[in-house]
Amino acid sequence: MRYKAYAATMQSVWFSDDEGQRWNRLQTPTGGFYNEARVWSVHTHPDRPGELLAGSDQGLYRFRETTGRFDYVPSPMDNLHILKIAQDPRDPDFIVCGTRPGEVFISEDGGEYWTRSNLDASTECWFINTSRVTSIHFDPHEEDAIWITVEIDGVFRSGDRGKSWNLVTRGLHDNDTHDLVFRKEGNRRTILCSTEDGVHRSRDNGENWEQLKIPEARWDYFRSLKQPAENSETVIASVGDRPSGEAGDLLISRDFGESWRACEMSQPANSTIWTIGTNAADTDLLFAATIFGQIFKSVDGGESWQKMPRELGEIRMIAWAPV
């Protein structure tokens, strides 16, 4: 399988065609994108191989392998930071973007027309001053449901594809929320949420949350939660000593959060591990990146991780996809 890895950095998007060993970015004169643009998010869709959406502080862009360049996608988000992008798994033309300040914008026609969703999240918050969307999830079990996490304003749930939202935070120790994963077994459904104060669990569709005890974690600041496969019991979690930090770990659970153990890493992380990239095309292959530029790769489903030679400054998101 031929695949390409992508890293959203504070100096544009970097590409790897050789399994993460080497990384390059497009040239500004021909690549369609300023090489020192701050890029916060990258996103691919299985029905659009060779296509990448990138969210920056200069707007939304679409890269295609067929053209080898980024093309600007006009939207009302040009003056915002586009922190997260998601496409409906069943319809790649349905795109949801989350920004800083904490807003949600939706396109149902592949980016031709956009509407601002009525999220009603706090525009100001403690510590980081301005709220921001940290994850977007199309519910894998409820067709019209969409979930988002907002830093620092909690978890929001929509049952009508983003037309309206409900804030669901009862029981969270901290509204600084970062990521979600979902698991359904029979009639029982469980959701995990990462926060700056550990991982929380809900068994009633987000109405109530309880904090998990994870003694294997050296710190409380959890960032990314990822399942290598949809509805898998396996969850990979990233954790660090503080938001940027000087150290980080990866933890793995094979029973959806009931127990955890530290992953084997070839080299210590230089800061909080900010992002984990998975793809259903190969559930054994994962990438992870620290906020200060280290890239790690796993080829055994997250059990062990090898640091890649190249470092890329500040990384905000990492992903990979077949091309």
Backbone bond lengths (Angstrom), bond angles and torsions (degrees), N, CA, C in turn:
res aa  C-N    CA-C-N  psi(-1)  N-CA   C-N-CA  omega(-1)  CA-C   N-CA-C  phi
1 M - - - 1.464 - - 1.531 110.04 -
2 R 1.296 116.81 127.79 1.461 121.19 174.56 1.519 108.66 -90.56
3 Y 1.343 115.41 130.58 1.452 118.56 179.02 1.515 109.82 -139.65
4 K 1.337 115.02 164.90 1.455 121.58 177.36 1.525 107.59 -128.25
5 A 1.329 115.95 139.03 1.451 121.65 175.28 1.526 109.16 -102.70
6 Y 1.327 116.25 148.10 1.459 122.42 -175.52 1.526 109.48 -130.55
7 A 1.326 116.44 139.03 1.456 121.48 176.68 1.524 109.05 -128.91
8 A 1.333 115.63 123.62 1.462 121.72 173.99 1.521 107.99 -87.56
9 T 1.328 116.68 119.90 1.456 121.05 -174.33 1.531 110.11 -130.74
10 M 1.316 114.88 175.10 1.454 120.05 176.45 1.524 111.93 -78.59
11 Q 1.349 116.35 5.24 1.458 122.30 171.67 1.523 108.83 -134.27
12 S 1.328 115.14 63.19 1.453 123.28 173.98 1.532 112.72 76.33
13 V 1.337 116.14 -165.08 1.464 123.58 178.94 1.519 108.53 -101.38
14 W 1.318 115.60 132.34 1.458 121.59 176.54 1.520 109.28 -107.68
15 F 1.331 115.47 145.30 1.458 123.01 -176.52 1.523 109.49 -119.98
16 S 1.341 116.14 144.92 1.456 121.05 170.80 1.520 108.90 -128.73
17 D 1.342 115.88 126.24 1.464 122.12 177.82 1.522 112.19 -104.51
18 D 1.336 117.10 1.68 1.464 119.13 -174.45 1.531 111.42 -127.28
19 E 1.318 115.16 47.65 1.463 122.48 173.21 1.522 112.46 64.20
20 G 1.326 116.56 31.75 1.451 121.49 173.74 1.510 115.87 88.32
21 Q 1.333 118.24 3.62 1.460 120.59 -178.50 1.532 111.46 -73.61
22 R 1.307 116.63 -47.65 1.457 121.78 -179.51 1.525 109.60 -123.15
23 W 1.354 115.51 150.59 1.459 121.11 -177.47 1.520 109.43 -133.79
24 N 1.323 115.60 140.06 1.454 122.01 178.19 1.522 109.57 -140.74
25 R 1.324 116.13 160.84 1.465 120.70 174.87 1.521 108.31 -125.31
26 L 1.319 115.98 162.45 1.455 120.67 -179.08 1.522 110.71 -73.19
27 Q 1.312 116.27 154.68 1.453 120.92 176.69 1.518 109.63 -78.85
28 T 1.320 115.92 137.86 1.465 120.32 -177.55 1.532 113.24 -55.78
29 P 1.336 121.11 -45.01 1.471 119.38 -175.49 1.529 114.14 -62.53
30 T 1.333 117.62 -29.86 1.460 120.00 -176.75 1.523 113.54 -115.13
31 G 1.324 117.40 -15.40 1.465 120.70 -174.72 1.505 115.53 -83.58
32 G 1.351 117.23 -12.79 1.457 120.15 176.88 1.513 114.87 80.85
33 F 1.326 117.04 7.35 1.455 120.69 -172.48 1.519 108.25 -147.92
34 Y 1.321 116.87 134.77 1.459 121.62 -178.99 1.528 109.86 -66.96
35 N 1.340 115.85 128.13 1.457 120.92 -173.17 1.520 114.34 -66.09
36 E 1.337 118.19 -17.86 1.452 119.43 179.00 1.523 111.44 -112.41
37 A 1.329 116.41 23.02 1.462 120.01 171.78 1.518 109.19 -68.42
38 R 1.316 115.86 144.45 1.462 120.09 175.42 1.525 108.53 -85.09
39 V 1.315 115.50 117.62 1.474 120.74 -177.48 1.523 108.23 -110.93
40 W 1.319 115.23 126.18 1.463 121.53 -174.75 1.524 112.78 -101.08
41 S 1.331 117.59 -25.97 1.469 119.29 -171.05 1.513 110.71 -148.68
42 V 1.340 115.08 146.52 1.460 122.40 171.37 1.526 107.13 -134.34
43 H 1.337 115.90 148.32 1.462 118.88 -176.70 1.522 110.10 -151.69
44 T 1.343 115.58 138.06 1.458 121.94 175.55 1.523 109.83 -122.96
45 H 1.341 116.34 163.58 1.462 122.02 178.82 1.524 108.43 -133.57
46 P 1.348 118.46 135.86 1.471 119.61 -176.27 1.521 114.39 -61.72
47 D 1.333 117.63 -25.19 1.461 120.35 178.61 1.518 113.13 -83.59
48 R 1.324 117.39 -2.80 1.475 121.76 179.46 1.535 109.82 -128.71
49 P 1.337 117.55 64.35 1.466 119.20 -179.88 1.525 110.75 -60.44
50 G 1.320 114.85 140.98 1.456 119.47 179.92 1.505 114.21 81.09
51 E 1.331 117.30 9.38 1.467 120.97 179.73 1.520 109.42 -121.00
52 L 1.322 116.03 139.55 1.461 122.50 -178.60 1.517 109.11 -135.63
53 L 1.332 117.10 133.14 1.456 122.39 170.26 1.519 108.31 -100.37
54 A 1.328 116.75 137.11 1.453 122.16 -179.23 1.520 109.47 -130.17
55 G 1.337 115.72 130.69 1.454 121.33 178.78 1.515 110.69 -106.57
56 S 1.318 117.02 128.91 1.462 121.52 -172.33 1.524 110.37 -132.45
57 D 1.335 115.38 -173.41 1.463 120.07 171.78 1.527 110.53 -90.19
58 Q 1.341 116.41 7.61 1.461 121.50 177.02 1.524 111.36 -122.24
59 G 1.328 116.80 17.20 1.453 120.25 178.28 1.514 113.13 112.98
60 L 1.330 114.48 -174.10 1.459 122.76 -179.65 1.522 109.47 -98.11
61 Y 1.347 116.07 137.76 1.460 121.31 -178.93 1.524 109.63 -131.06
62 R 1.339 114.80 152.39 1.468 121.61 177.74 1.527 108.92 -124.37
63 F 1.337 114.82 124.17 1.455 121.18 175.84 1.523 109.26 -102.35
64 R 1.348 116.43 138.96 1.467 121.91 174.57 1.524 109.41 -128.44
65 E 1.321 115.04 135.44 1.466 119.84 176.70 1.518 111.07 -61.25
66 T 1.331 117.22 -31.87 1.459 120.32 -177.06 1.522 112.48 -66.04
67 T 1.334 117.12 -29.37 1.463 120.25 179.35 1.523 111.94 -103.52
68 G 1.328 117.18 -23.36 1.451 120.81 -179.12 1.512 114.00 69.68
69 R 1.329 117.37 25.75 1.453 120.59 -178.08 1.528 110.51 -149.71
70 F 1.329 115.53 163.59 1.456 122.40 173.37 1.526 109.53 -90.25
71 D 1.327 115.75 139.43 1.458 121.76 172.80 1.523 109.00 -119.04
72 Y 1.324 115.02 135.17 1.455 121.75 -179.90 1.527 110.29 -68.44
73 V 1.345 116.89 136.26 1.465 123.00 176.51 1.528 107.73 -110.19
74 P 1.328 119.54 106.68 1.471 120.76 -178.50 1.529 111.11 -58.72
75 S 1.328 115.76 137.10 1.458 120.73 -179.87 1.521 108.48 -161.62
76 P 1.342 117.66 167.64 1.469 119.96 176.15 1.524 112.90 -79.07
77 M 1.327 118.79 12.03 1.463 121.90 -175.25 1.522 113.15 -101.59
78 D 1.334 118.32 9.88 1.462 120.39 -172.51 1.523 113.83 -59.88
79 N 1.314 118.21 -30.96 1.456 120.77 -177.77 1.525 112.74 -99.22
80 L 1.330 116.48 13.21 1.455 121.93 -179.81 1.525 109.62 -116.93
81 H 1.311 116.83 164.76 1.457 121.05 170.29 1.527 108.27 -88.54
82 I 1.330 117.12 119.74 1.466 121.49 -179.45 1.523 107.29 -89.39
83 L 1.325 115.38 96.33 1.457 121.17 -169.21 1.521 113.42 -86.88
84 K 1.332 118.33 -29.14 1.456 120.80 -177.61 1.525 110.24 -143.02
85 I 1.334 114.89 145.29 1.465 122.18 177.77 1.518 107.87 -134.32
86 A 1.332 117.00 137.47 1.464 121.53 174.70 1.526 108.75 -142.04
87 Q 1.323 115.39 146.75 1.465 122.20 174.78 1.515 108.56 -121.49
88 D 1.319 115.72 142.08 1.460 120.70 177.86 1.530 108.72 -56.50
89 P 1.330 118.72 126.85 1.469 119.81 179.10 1.520 113.79 -56.81
90 R 1.329 116.61 -25.90 1.468 120.63 -178.83 1.526 113.06 -95.36
91 D 1.332 116.75 -11.74 1.465 120.51 -175.94 1.523 109.53 -151.67
92 P 1.330 118.47 97.14 1.473 120.33 -177.03 1.520 113.91 -65.59
93 D 1.346 118.57 -14.42 1.456 120.39 176.92 1.525 112.62 -77.15
94 F 1.334 116.92 -13.33 1.470 120.69 177.78 1.525 107.31 -92.73
95 I 1.332 115.38 106.02 1.461 122.27 -172.98 1.525 109.31 -116.06
96 V 1.312 115.81 135.32 1.456 122.06 175.67 1.524 108.08 -121.63
97 C 1.325 116.89 129.32 1.458 122.06 178.03 1.523 109.67 -121.22
98 G 1.317 116.29 140.85 1.454 122.59 175.51 1.513 110.21 -117.36
99 T 1.318 116.92 142.82 1.459 121.25 -169.16 1.525 112.22 -128.97
100 R 1.305 113.41 174.83 1.449 123.46 163.63 1.520 107.15 -117.59
101 P 1.351 117.64 124.48 1.464 131.05 -4.73 1.531 112.40 -56.03
102 G 1.356 115.52 164.13 1.452 122.24 -172.15 1.519 113.97 -65.90
103 E 1.314 115.35 89.29 1.466 122.47 177.90 1.524 108.63 -130.84
104 V 1.345 115.72 160.05 1.459 122.11 176.21 1.520 108.48 -126.34
105 F 1.347 116.37 132.36 1.465 123.04 178.07 1.520 108.25 -123.32
106 I 1.337 115.88 139.92 1.462 121.13 -173.32 1.525 110.14 -128.56
107 S 1.336 115.32 135.38 1.465 122.27 170.48 1.521 108.74 -122.27
108 E 1.309 116.52 134.57 1.467 121.64 178.50 1.519 112.16 -105.98
109 D 1.337 117.40 5.81 1.465 120.74 -176.36 1.525 112.08 -133.64
110 G 1.328 115.94 36.10 1.451 119.64 175.37 1.509 115.71 75.55
111 G 1.335 116.95 15.60 1.450 120.29 177.21 1.518 115.12 104.12
112 E 1.325 117.61 4.77 1.467 119.68 178.10 1.528 111.18 -72.29
113 Y 1.315 116.43 -40.41 1.470 121.48 -176.67 1.527 108.27 -134.69
114 W 1.348 116.30 141.15 1.455 121.36 -176.36 1.522 111.24 -127.87
115 T 1.327 115.97 146.20 1.455 121.39 172.05 1.525 108.82 -124.80
116 R 1.315 115.65 145.38 1.458 121.20 175.11 1.521 108.22 -86.59
117 S 1.320 116.02 121.28 1.457 120.61 179.33 1.520 110.19 -76.59
118 N 1.318 115.68 150.53 1.459 121.01 -178.34 1.528 110.01 -86.30
119 L 1.327 116.45 71.90 1.457 120.69 -177.23 1.523 111.73 -72.97
120 D 1.319 117.13 -42.40 1.457 122.74 179.77 1.529 111.65 62.03
121 A 1.321 117.44 36.78 1.458 120.94 173.72 1.524 109.08 -78.69
122 S 1.314 116.16 160.72 1.461 120.47 176.75 1.523 109.67 -62.50
123 T 1.307 117.18 136.52 1.458 120.52 178.42 1.518 111.70 -88.31
124 E 1.333 117.03 -21.86 1.451 121.74 177.05 1.513 109.40 -124.53
125 C 1.316 116.66 147.26 1.461 120.32 -178.90 1.516 109.03 -153.06
126 W 1.316 115.59 163.52 1.454 120.45 -179.41 1.528 110.38 -70.96
127 F 1.270 116.16 158.70 1.462 127.14 173.51 1.531 113.44 72.07
128 I 1.343 119.14 -55.32 1.468 119.08 -178.42 1.530 112.29 -104.56
129 N 1.330 117.30 2.70 1.472 124.50 173.50 1.523 114.01 72.87
130 T 1.327 117.49 -47.93 1.465 121.04 -176.17 1.525 109.38 -125.29
131 S 1.328 117.25 129.51 1.465 120.48 -178.68 1.526 110.96 -67.04
132 R 1.351 115.54 159.11 1.461 119.25 179.27 1.529 109.37 -152.10
133 V 1.327 115.34 147.67 1.460 121.60 177.49 1.527 108.43 -77.72
134 T 1.336 116.74 128.63 1.462 120.97 -176.69 1.524 113.50 -108.99
135 S 1.339 118.74 -16.68 1.472 120.44 174.00 1.520 109.29 -161.89
136 I 1.334 115.54 153.47 1.469 123.85 176.21 1.515 107.40 -133.17
137 H 1.339 116.85 134.17 1.466 120.61 -177.07 1.525 110.31 -138.27
138 F 1.328 115.95 125.31 1.456 120.34 165.76 1.529 107.05 -79.58
139 D 1.324 116.24 122.83 1.456 120.48 -175.33 1.525 109.83 -59.35
140 P 1.333 118.78 125.31 1.470 120.23 -177.44 1.521 114.55 -73.24
141 H 1.339 117.50 -9.90 1.462 120.51 -175.47 1.527 113.49 -120.54
142 E 1.326 117.86 -15.67 1.460 122.22 179.22 1.527 107.98 -124.15
143 E 1.320 116.58 113.37 1.466 122.11 -166.55 1.520 113.79 -58.16
144 D 1.324 119.25 -39.35 1.455 121.14 -174.53 1.525 113.81 -98.13
145 A 1.322 117.18 6.04 1.463 120.64 -176.09 1.530 111.41 -92.69
146 I 1.314 115.18 137.55 1.463 123.35 174.87 1.526 107.34 -130.81
147 W 1.324 116.10 139.75 1.451 122.38 178.79 1.518 109.64 -121.28
148 I 1.334 116.74 146.22 1.453 120.39 171.87 1.531 108.84 -138.61
149 T 1.320 115.41 152.18 1.455 121.46 169.23 1.512 108.38 -110.89
150 V 1.332 115.38 143.11 1.458 121.38 -177.57 1.519 108.88 -128.14
151 E 1.301 114.78 133.13 1.460 122.24 176.52 1.524 108.05 -105.93
152 I 1.315 121.04 111.21 1.460 127.66 8.76 1.530 106.96 -120.16
153 D 1.329 117.48 87.82 1.468 119.08 -178.28 1.521 113.00 -149.32
154 G 1.332 119.42 4.07 1.450 120.27 171.45 1.516 115.10 102.60
155 V 1.342 115.01 -156.60 1.460 124.17 -177.55 1.525 108.58 -112.03
156 F 1.338 115.43 132.87 1.462 121.28 177.76 1.525 109.10 -117.68
157 R 1.351 116.47 141.60 1.459 122.89 -179.76 1.524 109.07 -126.99
158 S 1.334 115.75 134.37 1.467 121.97 174.59 1.521 109.03 -119.69
159 G 1.311 116.87 134.52 1.462 121.15 175.77 1.506 113.26 -103.28
160 D 1.339 118.00 3.77 1.466 121.44 -176.09 1.526 111.27 -132.07
161 R 1.313 115.90 39.15 1.472 123.07 175.12 1.519 112.56 59.16
162 G 1.331 115.19 40.44 1.443 120.33 171.52 1.508 116.43 90.21
163 K 1.329 117.83 4.83 1.472 119.10 177.79 1.528 111.52 -73.38
164 S 1.326 117.01 -33.18 1.462 121.57 177.19 1.522 108.58 -143.81
165 W 1.345 115.49 159.73 1.460 120.53 -174.30 1.516 110.79 -137.43
166 N 1.333 115.41 148.27 1.460 122.49 172.79 1.518 109.23 -120.99
167 L 1.324 116.07 135.58 1.456 121.92 176.30 1.525 108.75 -84.81
168 V 1.344 117.52 124.55 1.464 121.40 -176.85 1.529 108.23 -125.81
169 T 1.320 116.36 96.70 1.461 121.15 -172.54 1.524 113.69 -130.80
170 R 1.346 118.39 2.91 1.455 119.21 -175.25 1.535 111.09 -61.59
171 G 1.312 116.53 122.30 1.458 121.90 179.04 1.518 114.42 98.24
172 L 1.326 118.53 -14.19 1.465 119.89 176.52 1.524 109.52 -67.14
173 H 1.319 117.02 132.49 1.451 120.31 176.82 1.514 111.40 -73.89
174 D 1.326 116.36 -20.02 1.462 120.75 -177.33 1.520 108.44 -154.00
175 N 1.321 116.91 134.75 1.466 120.83 178.61 1.522 113.10 -84.47
176 D 1.327 117.14 6.05 1.464 120.99 173.83 1.526 107.23 -80.31
177 T 1.335 116.36 84.20 1.466 122.65 -172.63 1.519 110.65 -101.88
178 H 1.353 115.72 147.08 1.464 119.82 -170.08 1.527 115.01 -126.41
179 D 1.332 119.00 -37.33 1.463 119.40 -173.67 1.526 110.00 -160.87
180 L 1.341 116.08 162.77 1.462 123.01 -179.85 1.523 110.10 -138.31
181 V 1.336 116.45 149.31 1.460 122.94 168.09 1.530 107.97 -137.02
182 F 1.352 115.68 154.87 1.461 121.68 -171.40 1.528 109.68 -127.75
183 R 1.330 115.75 144.29 1.469 121.24 178.47 1.524 108.68 -145.50
184 K 1.338 116.50 129.94 1.460 121.70 177.54 1.514 109.55 -125.05
185 E 1.325 115.42 129.63 1.455 122.28 178.53 1.523 107.63 -134.95
186 G 1.341 116.25 106.89 1.459 120.08 -172.93 1.516 109.90 65.26
187 N 1.320 117.18 -128.24 1.461 121.58 177.71 1.526 112.76 -92.10
188 R 1.321 116.83 0.08 1.456 120.99 -176.46 1.522 109.93 -97.29
189 R 1.315 115.96 127.97 1.456 121.16 -179.66 1.518 109.54 -124.30
190 T 1.333 115.86 136.21 1.450 121.46 -178.35 1.524 108.97 -128.63
191 I 1.330 115.71 141.20 1.462 122.72 177.16 1.519 107.82 -125.25
192 L 1.320 116.84 134.68 1.454 122.62 173.26 1.524 109.35 -109.64
193 C 1.322 115.70 142.83 1.467 122.28 -179.84 1.519 109.13 -131.43
194 S 1.323 117.17 128.78 1.460 121.26 175.57 1.525 109.82 -91.01
195 T 1.320 115.72 139.47 1.459 122.32 179.69 1.523 109.03 -138.54
196 E 1.335 116.00 177.12 1.465 118.72 175.87 1.525 111.03 -74.76
197 D 1.329 117.17 -6.68 1.453 122.31 177.48 1.529 109.55 -122.82
198 G 1.328 116.36 54.17 1.446 121.57 175.03 1.514 114.68 88.06
199 V 1.337 114.90 -169.56 1.464 123.11 179.59 1.529 108.73 -104.53
200 H 1.338 115.44 136.76 1.455 121.74 178.82 1.526 109.53 -116.20
201 R 1.321 115.86 154.55 1.463 122.33 -176.65 1.526 110.09 -127.96
202 S 1.340 114.77 140.49 1.463 120.96 173.51 1.518 109.43 -127.21
203 R 1.319 115.66 136.29 1.458 121.40 176.24 1.527 111.80 -115.96
204 D 1.338 116.70 10.98 1.468 120.33 179.49 1.527 110.89 -133.10
205 N 1.344 115.34 44.49 1.462 122.59 174.94 1.524 112.90 60.70
206 G 1.325 115.91 36.33 1.446 120.59 174.67 1.511 115.79 88.26
207 E 1.312 118.11 -2.67 1.460 119.76 -178.52 1.526 111.43 -66.72
208 N 1.322 116.59 -34.53 1.460 121.80 178.72 1.523 109.41 -138.91
209 W 1.341 115.36 144.77 1.455 121.86 -179.51 1.524 110.00 -126.62
210 E 1.322 116.00 149.11 1.451 122.36 173.14 1.519 108.69 -131.56
211 Q 1.330 115.36 143.29 1.462 119.95 -179.55 1.529 110.21 -80.59
212 L 1.333 116.65 133.86 1.454 121.19 176.68 1.526 110.30 -83.09
213 K 1.306 115.53 148.27 1.461 120.77 172.12 1.526 108.29 -92.46
214 I 1.330 115.99 119.72 1.467 120.94 -178.15 1.521 107.86 -128.57
215 P 1.322 117.42 80.91 1.475 119.54 -177.49 1.516 113.13 -65.12
216 E 1.342 117.62 -18.98 1.468 120.59 179.36 1.526 112.25 -71.67
217 A 1.335 117.05 -16.82 1.468 120.41 -179.74 1.523 109.97 -82.19
218 R 1.340 115.96 128.75 1.460 119.71 179.24 1.524 111.94 -76.03
219 W 1.340 116.62 -20.11 1.458 121.25 -179.28 1.525 109.43 -137.30
220 D 1.323 116.27 171.15 1.465 122.17 -179.00 1.524 113.23 -96.54
221 Y 1.359 116.66 -13.26 1.464 119.89 -172.92 1.535 110.04 -82.67
222 F 1.346 115.41 96.46 1.463 121.61 177.49 1.522 108.98 -96.32
223 R 1.325 116.65 139.68 1.459 120.62 -176.84 1.540 111.57 -116.77
224 S 1.312 117.77 -79.17 1.465 121.45 -173.88 1.524 110.82 -94.68
225 L 1.322 116.59 138.38 1.469 124.16 169.68 1.518 107.60 -122.41
226 K 1.334 117.24 128.68 1.456 119.43 -179.63 1.526 110.56 -142.29
227 Q 1.348 115.24 143.68 1.456 122.81 170.70 1.523 108.25 -106.12
228 P 1.329 118.87 128.48 1.468 119.08 177.28 1.519 112.95 -59.30
229 A 1.331 117.57 -30.53 1.461 122.30 177.78 1.525 108.85 -134.07
230 E 1.322 116.20 148.17 1.461 120.31 178.97 1.528 110.90 -58.89
231 N 1.322 115.50 135.46 1.462 124.58 178.08 1.522 113.08 67.20
232 S 1.326 116.57 13.49 1.456 120.66 179.76 1.520 110.81 -70.59
233 E 1.330 115.77 151.09 1.459 120.73 171.27 1.522 111.65 -75.74
234 T 1.322 116.76 -16.33 1.461 120.75 -178.90 1.525 110.40 -81.91
235 V 1.323 115.82 130.04 1.461 122.69 176.96 1.526 108.00 -131.15
236 I 1.329 116.07 132.98 1.457 122.14 172.45 1.526 107.34 -105.42
237 A 1.317 116.65 132.59 1.461 121.29 -179.38 1.515 109.87 -123.75
238 S 1.334 116.16 140.05 1.462 120.48 173.79 1.524 108.66 -105.96
239 V 1.321 114.91 145.27 1.455 120.61 -175.41 1.524 107.93 -146.68
240 G 1.324 116.30 150.98 1.454 119.83 179.40 1.507 111.64 -147.29
241 D 1.336 115.49 173.43 1.458 119.48 -176.77 1.519 112.46 -75.96
242 R 1.351 118.01 -22.13 1.458 122.69 174.57 1.529 106.94 -172.71
243 P 1.356 119.21 175.36 1.463 120.42 -170.77 1.528 115.83 -48.91
244 S 1.319 119.43 -48.98 1.466 119.06 172.21 1.518 108.86 -95.90
245 G 1.312 115.92 -62.73 1.454 120.19 165.57 1.511 116.10 78.54
246 E 1.326 113.34 -178.03 1.456 122.08 179.62 1.527 112.42 -127.45
247 A 1.338 118.18 -1.07 1.460 121.48 -178.24 1.521 109.67 -155.38
248 G 1.328 115.44 155.24 1.461 119.98 179.43 1.517 111.21 -157.44
249 D 1.325 115.66 159.87 1.459 122.97 178.78 1.512 110.33 -135.54
250 L 1.327 115.60 162.89 1.454 123.37 166.93 1.523 107.91 -118.07
251 L 1.329 116.28 134.76 1.455 122.92 177.05 1.519 108.97 -118.02
252 I 1.328 116.64 151.45 1.462 121.11 178.37 1.526 109.60 -128.78
253 S 1.331 115.04 138.07 1.461 121.97 173.50 1.520 108.23 -122.37
254 R 1.320 117.39 132.32 1.466 122.05 177.79 1.528 111.58 -101.73
255 D 1.340 117.20 2.85 1.468 120.78 -179.23 1.527 111.35 -132.65
256 F 1.309 115.57 36.09 1.467 125.41 176.00 1.529 112.09 52.60
257 G 1.311 114.17 52.57 1.447 119.60 169.68 1.509 116.43 94.30
258 E 1.331 117.51 -4.46 1.461 118.94 179.59 1.525 110.85 -70.68
259 S 1.324 116.99 -36.85 1.461 121.61 178.25 1.523 108.84 -143.25
260 W 1.324 115.80 155.19 1.455 121.70 -176.07 1.525 109.90 -139.01
261 R 1.322 115.42 158.13 1.455 120.92 169.57 1.529 108.40 -148.43
262 A 1.309 115.15 155.98 1.461 120.41 -179.46 1.515 110.31 -72.55
263 C 1.327 116.46 138.33 1.456 121.27 175.00 1.531 109.28 -76.54
264 E 1.310 114.69 153.42 1.459 120.53 175.89 1.528 109.13 -81.50
265 M 1.332 116.88 124.78 1.458 121.80 -178.98 1.515 109.68 -122.60
266 S 1.331 116.44 135.64 1.464 120.95 -175.22 1.519 112.49 -68.97
267 Q 1.336 116.18 -20.30 1.459 120.53 -176.91 1.519 107.86 -153.64
268 P 1.324 119.04 145.27 1.463 120.01 178.54 1.529 111.49 -62.56
269 A 1.314 115.65 146.11 1.467 120.79 176.82 1.521 109.40 -75.57
270 N 1.340 115.90 143.84 1.463 120.38 -176.85 1.521 113.38 -89.15
271 S 1.345 117.13 -3.08 1.459 122.29 -179.64 1.532 107.52 -171.24
272 T 1.310 116.73 -178.27 1.460 119.65 178.61 1.523 110.65 -57.49
273 I 1.328 117.03 133.82 1.466 121.13 173.72 1.519 106.97 -75.71
274 W 1.313 116.05 111.13 1.458 123.50 -166.82 1.520 112.60 -88.90
275 T 1.329 116.92 -28.59 1.467 119.14 -167.88 1.518 110.72 -150.16
276 I 1.337 115.81 143.44 1.464 123.38 175.23 1.527 107.37 -126.70
277 G 1.325 116.17 132.97 1.462 120.85 -179.78 1.515 111.57 -113.16
278 T 1.335 116.91 125.61 1.459 122.78 178.28 1.525 109.19 -126.91
279 N 1.332 115.76 165.41 1.457 120.90 174.58 1.520 108.13 -154.67
280 A 1.339 116.56 134.61 1.460 121.28 -176.82 1.521 112.94 -64.89
281 A 1.334 117.65 -14.83 1.461 120.56 179.67 1.525 112.15 -65.94
282 D 1.331 117.51 -23.78 1.467 122.02 177.20 1.526 106.51 -155.65
283 T 1.316 116.81 101.79 1.464 120.06 -174.85 1.530 112.91 -77.00
284 D 1.331 117.94 -6.54 1.460 120.79 175.29 1.523 112.94 -87.30
285 L 1.339 116.74 -17.79 1.456 121.62 -175.09 1.528 110.42 -98.77
286 L 1.320 116.28 120.69 1.451 122.61 178.18 1.522 109.89 -137.27
287 F 1.332 115.73 149.57 1.450 122.18 171.03 1.526 108.80 -119.61
288 A 1.311 116.03 152.18 1.460 121.93 174.14 1.515 107.80 -143.19
289 A 1.341 115.99 152.72 1.461 119.72 -179.01 1.517 109.95 -143.21
290 T 1.323 115.22 141.58 1.451 120.46 172.55 1.517 108.99 -81.40
291 I 1.317 115.76 159.68 1.461 118.17 179.60 1.523 111.21 -66.01
292 F 1.334 117.85 -23.26 1.462 120.81 -179.95 1.525 112.59 -103.58
293 G 1.340 116.53 31.66 1.445 119.57 159.14 1.504 120.55 102.61
294 Q 1.326 119.41 -9.81 1.457 119.29 177.21 1.528 110.74 -75.33
295 I 1.345 115.91 145.50 1.457 122.53 177.64 1.527 108.72 -122.95
296 F 1.325 115.94 130.31 1.460 122.46 177.89 1.529 109.06 -119.57
297 K 1.330 116.21 149.93 1.459 121.31 178.47 1.523 109.86 -130.74
298 S 1.343 115.90 140.45 1.460 122.05 174.24 1.521 108.71 -121.15
299 V 1.324 116.68 137.79 1.466 121.33 176.35 1.529 110.84 -119.09
300 D 1.343 115.96 12.96 1.464 119.77 179.08 1.525 112.05 -127.95
301 G 1.338 115.72 35.46 1.455 120.26 175.54 1.506 114.85 74.29
302 G 1.331 117.85 17.87 1.451 121.23 175.70 1.506 115.55 102.65
303 E 1.311 118.51 -0.78 1.464 120.72 179.97 1.528 111.47 -67.69
304 S 1.323 117.06 -43.55 1.461 121.13 -178.99 1.522 109.35 -134.79
305 W 1.343 115.12 153.00 1.463 121.37 -173.75 1.528 109.66 -135.00
306 Q 1.335 114.82 135.31 1.460 122.09 178.80 1.526 108.89 -111.93
307 K 1.317 116.63 128.60 1.461 119.75 177.83 1.518 110.32 -71.93
308 M 1.328 116.61 133.72 1.458 122.51 176.55 1.530 109.89 -80.51
309 P 1.337 117.74 153.17 1.469 120.17 -175.28 1.525 113.97 -63.39
310 R 1.339 117.39 -38.10 1.458 120.41 -172.19 1.527 110.89 -85.05
311 E 1.339 116.34 142.54 1.456 122.71 170.24 1.516 108.38 -120.56
312 L 1.339 116.56 150.51 1.460 119.91 -166.72 1.524 114.42 -127.07
313 G 1.305 119.12 30.28 1.464 118.21 -178.81 1.514 110.04 71.77
314 E 1.319 118.30 -131.93 1.464 121.47 -177.52 1.525 110.59 -94.29
315 I 1.327 116.33 120.67 1.465 122.38 -179.43 1.521 109.11 -110.19
316 R 1.322 116.92 132.45 1.456 121.79 178.67 1.533 113.46 -106.78
317 M 1.338 117.68 -23.83 1.471 118.87 179.46 1.516 108.72 -160.09
318 I 1.350 115.47 145.25 1.451 120.76 176.83 1.525 108.46 -132.14
319 A 1.333 116.43 144.38 1.467 121.83 -178.00 1.514 108.75 -152.84
320 W 1.336 115.57 165.16 1.460 119.69 172.10 1.523 108.86 -147.33
321 A 1.347 116.68 158.65 1.458 120.73 -179.07 1.522 109.91 -161.52
322 P 1.338 117.58 149.51 1.461 119.91 171.37 1.516 110.51 -62.86
323 V 1.320 116.00 148.53 1.474 120.08 178.20 1.523 109.30 -130.73
